[in-house]
Each structure stands twice: as C-alpha cells, then as structure tokens.
Amino acid sequence: MMSDHYTKYGDLFQVDQEHFDEFYALLKDTSF
C-alpha cells in the first residue's frame, strides 16, 4: 500500500524506508 507512495516520494525527497511513515504523515498534513 505504502510502497508506491514510497517509490514516488521517497526517491523525490530522499527519505529512507524507516522514516517514511512519519514523513508521509507530515506530507498529508502539508498540502503542496
């Protein structure tokens, strides 16, 4: 479920897998 978002945003923002969950929570709070 999260892997497609990780591939999209993780590569873009250089976020590693273990920090991605908290990063993605921030991403949803912050509208781009």
C-alpha positions, 0 to 999 in steps of 0.5 A: 500500500505504502510502497508506491507512495514510497517509490514516488516520494521517497526517491523525490525527497530522499527519505529512507524506508524507516522514516517514511511513515512519519514523513508521509504523515507530515506530507498529508498534513502539508498540502503542496 
